Amino acid sequence: MAQYLLSVWHDDDYVVDFSGEDMQRIVPQVDTFNNDLQSAGAFVFAGGLHSAASATVVRASGDDVSMTDGPFAESKEQMGGFWVIEAPDLDAALEWARRGAAACEGPVEVRPFESE
């Protein structure tokens, strides 16, 4: 089976407030989705991310390495979390993404991993 990255996207100014009304609704939906992935044997790994403001970009050029605070790319959207799943084909991965987007109430991008 192939592996796919399902990435969840947010506006660049998002703040996760687990005590807020939206999160009180969304967290159980995502928990159900995660359980469904695990029951189907499709779950590999998942995680939520802090905002891009917490990022550090490390650049190497020869022996020189520099580090800068903040995201690598300036964008109005940023990845807020992800799932790595196994699916028999792109259509199955897209169906999981559809269900994930409904659960987290946001866009989910699907990208296949390169195979060896």
N, C-alpha and C positions, 0 to 999 in steps of 0.2 A: 504494500500500500504506500501511496505517496504521502508526504507530509506537507501541510499548508500552514501559513501564518494568517490568522484572522486578527487584524489589528483594529482596535476601537479608536475612533477619532472624536475630538472635542474642539470647541472653540478655544482659542489661545488663552482666554482669561478664565478658564474653568477652575473651580475650587470644589473638591470633594468634601461635602459636609454630611457625614453619616447620620447626623441627628436631624437633617432636613427632610422635608416631606418627600421630595423626589427620591432621595436615597432610601428612605423607608419603603418606598414602592419598588425601586429598581433592584436593590440587593437581594430580596427573596426571588425575584424573577431570574437574576443571574445565577443564584445558587441552584435553582431548578434546572437551568440550562447546563451548568457544570455537571450536575448529577446525571442528566440525560447523556452528555458526552461520555462520562465515565461508564455508565451502564452499557452503552453501545460499543465500548472499547475504542472510541475515537480520541479520547483525551490523552495528550502527551504532557502538556505543561501549560500553565496560564499564570498571569500576574497583572496587577495594576501598577501604574507608574505615577510618581510624583510629577508635578508640572514640569515643562521644559525649562523653566527658570532654575530648577535645581540641577540641571545638566552641567557637566564639564566636558569640553571637547579637547582631546589630546591629538596633537598633530606631530608627525615625525618627518623630518627631512634630513636624510643622512644621519649624522650623529646628534643633530639638534632635535630636541623635543620641547614643544611648548604646550601649555595648558591655558585655556580660557574658560571663564564662567559663561553659562548660558547655552542656549541651543545652537546647533551647527547651522541650521537653516532658519531664516526668518519666514514665518508663515502665519496665516490667520487661524490655522488649525494645527493640532499636535496630537501625537499618539498618546492615549491615556491608559491603555492596557492592551492585552493580547491573549490569544490562545494559540498554541501549537497543537494541531490535530493530525490524525491519520485518516485518510479517506480513500476509497478505491478509485475515485476520479474527480475531476473538477466539478461536475454536476453535484456530487454528494457534498463536496466542500462548500459549494455555493448554498446548498440547502442548510447546512450547519450555520453558515454566515447569516442567512435570512433569519434563522431562529435566534442567533446571538444578537443581531441588530434589534429584533423585537424585544429581547430580554433587557438589553442595556439602553434601549430607546435612543440609539445613535447610529451613525454610519459605521460599517465594518468593511474594511478592505481585505480582499483575499489574494494571497500571493503564494504560489507553489515554491517549495525549496528546490534548489538545483539537485538533480540526482547524479550519482557518480557514474 
